[in-house]
Amino acid sequence: MKLHRPANRHLLLALALLVLPFVIDALFGHGWVRIADFALLYIMLALGLNIVVGYAGLLDLGYIAFFAVGAYTYALLGSPQFGLHWPMYVVLPLGALFACFFGVLLGAPTLRLRGDYLAIVTLGFGEIIRIFMNNLNAPVNITNGPQGISSIDPLHVGTFSFAGQHELFGIGFSSVHQHYYLFLAFTLLVAFVSLRLQHSRIGRAWMAIREDEVAANAMGINTRNIKLLAFAMGATFGGISGGLFAGFQGFVSPESFSLMESIMVLCMVVLGGMGNITGVVLGGVLLVVLPEVFRHGAGPLQQALFGKIVVDPESLRMLMFGLALILVMLWRPAGLWPSTQRRRELMPDESVAQQEQDTVYDSAK
């Protein structure tokens, strides 16, 4: 019977994910299903950054640049901007490929940098991409500058558009429901690839570099190529997510790719648990959903308690977010759901010894 328990849990999880948008729609409305769609996009971003930060230990503060590259690739090749309307199955891979190229372009000159110096360089790279998109409207208008690109083609396969209303077995699927299932499929694919990479020779090489790059190099690991591969893989996932974002929104502008977005994605990885896919997913869900809860609930709650709005809901949201960061770093330095290795690294020696003793005792039983 025990052999079937993991399969049963996976089946229940699959069913829960399938019915989740309808449950959210029934309880909270269409707007919250849209928030669930954005949560999946950010989870994809966080999983890509987890390869760079969580696996390889390379602090990247400009990761949102790859998101921008994927989004603008889709926008330029699938909108009236250039009169091109290429299909999704061509534009998405191209966006991932361009993002991968920029990932290598960022990684190549920063191979000798570590820690704070690497963070500063990647931060500058992210800002350069944003400013570049913001000013590339003269002398030849390519990105339409700060006005952004609108009327982007919706995500579609052939004649099937995810922006339309469809019905299957008598069940109506609105646009937000269809995008949910599309994003869920891509998120599961990214999570599967991340999991396979984690347990591969490449994944172990990334972790060796994260723990001690000098020792990894001495053991024969080609640290240059492995670090470049980490940047390339993380950027590829960011490019895919950016393309899906552009097709979902129908509009992109440089304002969507600010430094704050990079910090939010990094917080998803750190708070959830670096190097642990489940923890990163948890961090992505919390940091997308909870701010919206504060945004919608802070105003009515203050009205009920004080009869007026004392603190602006947006300011209160950021205040609570900062307080949550401090508390988590104090009480859960490894994240809310850390990997087993990370948890052991941050546990006191006595706790580790006791855990090992309990493991030996359980095995003997």
N, C-alpha and C positions, 0 to 999 in steps of 0.2 A: 504493500500500500504506500509505503514511503517513497517508492520510486516514482509514483505518479504525482506526488505533491508539487514538484517544480512545474510539471506540465500543466497541472490544474491552475497554479498561480499565474502562469503565462497566459492561459486561456482567459481567465477572469480579467487580467490586465488588458488583453486585446479587446474584449467585449466592452470594458469600461471606456477605453479610448474611442471605440466606434460610436457609442451612444452619448459620449460626453457633450458634443455640441448641441444635441437636442435637449439634454438635461439643462444645460446652461441657458439655452434659448427659452425654455419653459419657465425657469426660475427667475432669470434676470433680464432677458431680452436679447435682441440681435446685437446690441452694442458690445455685450460681454463676449459673444462668440467672436467678434472681430478682435477683441483683446486677446482671446485665446489664439487666434491666427498670428498675431504679432508675437505672442509668447513663443510659438514654435519657431518663428524666424530668428528670434534672439537666442533660442536654445541652439539652433544651428550655428550662429555666430560664436556662442560661448564654447561649443564643442570644437570649433576650429581654433579658437584662441587657446583652448586647453592643451592642444598639441604643442603649441609654442611655449606657453608658460608652465602648464602642468607637467608635461612629459619632458621637454627639453630644458626647462628652467630659464628661458630667455624672456626677460621682461619687455613686453611690447605695449607701448602706450599709443600707438598709431594704427591699431588693427582695423579701425573703422574705415581706413583708406581703401582696403580691399573690398569692403562692402560697397563703397562708392564706385569703385571701378566696375564691379559687376552690375550695379544699378544703372550707371550711365551707358555701359555697353548695350544693355537691353533697351534703354531709352533711345539711344541714337539709331539703333538698327531696327527698332520696332515702333516707329512713330512718324508723324509727318515732318519731323525736323529735317531729315534728309530725303524724305519721300520713300523711305525703305520700310517694308513691313515683312521682315523675315519671320519665319515660324519659330515658335518657342524652342523646339528641339534642336534648332541650329544656334539661336542666340544664347541660350543658357550655357551650353558648353564653351562657346566663344568667350563669354563673360568669365567663366571659371578659368579658361586658358590665359586670358589677359591678366586676371588677378594673380594667377600663378607666376606669370612673368614678372609682375611688379613685386611679388614676394621674393623672388630670386634677386631682383634688382635692389631691393632693400637689404637682403641678407648678405650679399656679396661684399659690400664695403664695410660691414659691421661685424665681421667674423672675429676680429680681435678685441671687440668691445664686450664688456660685461657689466652687470649691475646697473648702477645709476647712469653711466655713460651710454649704455645701450638704450635705456629708457628715454633719455633725452633725444637721441638720434631718431628713434622710432616716433616719438612725439612730433618732432619736426617734420618727418616724412608725412605723417597724417595731416598736418596743417598745410604742407605744400600741396598735397593733392586737393584739399578743400579749396584753397585759394586759387589753384590752377583752374578748377572747374568754375569758380566764381568769376574769373576774368577772361575766360576763353571765349569771349563774344566779340572780340575785335583784334586785329582788323578783319578777320573772317569769323563769322558767327558760327560756332560749333556747338557749344553747350548752352547757349542762350543766357549765359551769365547768371546773375542773382535771381532772375525771373524763373529759372528752371525750365524743364521740358514737360509739357502737358500733352494730353490726348495720346498717351502711350497705349499701344495695343494691349488688350487684356491677355492673360495667360490662356492659351488655347492649343488644342491638338487637332489639326484638320479643321473640320467644321464645328467641333465641340468647343465651346467657350465656357471657361469657369466663371465668367461674369454673368452668365444668364441663369434663368430659372429652369430647372429640370425636374423631372419626376421619374421615380423608379419604384416599381411595385406599389404604386399608389401613394408613395411618400414623396413629399415635395422637398427639394434641396435648393435652398437659396444660394446666392453667391458666396456668402461667408461660410456656409457649410461645405461647399465644394472646395473652397480654398483651404479649409481646415484639413480635409482629407489629403489634398495634394501636398500641403506643407508637412503633414504627419508622415507621409510616405518618404519625403526627402529627409526629414529629421531622423527617421528610423534607419535610413540608408547611411546617413552620416554617422550615426551612433554605432552602427554595425562595422563600418570601416574603421572608426576610431578604436573600437574594441579589438578588432583583428590586428591593428597596428600596435596596440598596447602590448599584446602578448607575442609579438613577432620579434625577430632579431633586431629590427630597426627600433622598435619600441624600447627594448632593453638597452640599446645603444643611446637613445635619447635620455633615458633615466640615468645611465652611467655618466653622461655629460652633465646632467643636472646636479648630481651628487659631487663629482670632482672631475672637471674637464682635463686637468693635467694627468690624473691617474687613468682616465679613459683613453687619452692619447698614448700613454705609455703602454697600455694593454693592446694597442694595435687598431683602435677605432679611428676611422678617418673622420675626425671631428668637423672638418670643413664641409665635407659633403653631407654629413648627417645633419648639421645645423641648417644648411641650405634646404635640405629636404623638409625639415620642420617648418621653415618659413613658407616653402612652396605649398605644402599640404594644408597648412592653416589658411593661407591666402585663397586657395582653391575653394575651400568650404565657404569662406567669406564672400567670394565672387558668386557662388551659386545662390546664397541667401540674398545678396544684393539684387540679382536678376529677378528673383521671385518677388522681392519687395517692390521693384519698379512696376512689374506687371500687375501686382495687387493694388497698389496705390493709384496707378495711372498718371503719376506725377512725381518728379524728383527735382530737388534743388539742393544747393550746397548746404543749406541750413540743416538738412537731415543728417549731416556727417560731421558734426562738431566734435571737439575733444571730449565733451561730456559724454557723448555716446560711447567713445572708446573706454572711458573710465567705468561706465555702467557695465559694459560687457566684461571688463576685467574684474569688477566686483562680483559678478555672477560666478566667475570661476573661483575666486578666492573665498567668497562666503560659502559657496556650495561645497567646495572641497577640491583643491587642485589635484589633478591626476586621476580623479574618480568620476567616471561618466555619469553615474547616478547622482552624485553630489552636484555636478555642473547643471544637470537638468533641473534639480531642485532649486538651485540658485537662480536659474533663468526664470522659472515659474514665479518664484517669490518676488524678484525684483521687477517683474512686469505687472503682476497682479496687485501686489500690496500698494504700490504708489497710486494705482487707479482707485483702490478702496479708500485710501486717504483723501484723494482728490474729490471723490463723490460723497464721502461721509464726514469729512472734517467740518464743512459748513453747516449742515443740518444739526450735527452734534453740538456745535458751539451755540447755535440758535436755541436749542433745547435747554442747554445748561445756563447760558448767560443772557439769553434774549437778544444777542447780537453777535456778529463775527468779530472776535477779539484779534485773532491772528489770521492773516491771509492763508487760505488752504494750500496754496503753492509753497509758501514759505514754511508752513507747518510740515508739509510733506518732506521737504528737504531737511528740516530739523530732525524729524523722526528717522529719516534715512541715515543721517550722520550719527545719531545716537545708537541706532541698530548696529552700524559698523563698529563703533567703539565697543559695545557690549559683546559682540561676536568675537572680536579680536582679543578681548580680555578673557572670556570664558571658553571660547571654542577656537583657539588659534589655528587649528588644522582645518576649520570649516565646519559647517553644519553636518555634512555627511562625508567625512574624509576617507581616503583610501586606507586599507589596513596598514600599508607600509608607512604612510604619513602619520597615522595615529600612533604607531609604535615609536616613531622618531621623536614625537613630542611628549610621550609619556615619561614619567619619572622612572628611574632604573628599578625601583622597588616594584612598581606596577608591572613593568615588563617581566621581571623575574617571576612575579606571582602569576602572570598570564601564562608564561611558559610552563610553570609548574602545573597549573590547572590543565593545560593542554596535554602534558605528559600523563597526568593522572587519568584524564578522560580516555586517552588512547589505551592505557593499560586496562581500563574497565571493559 
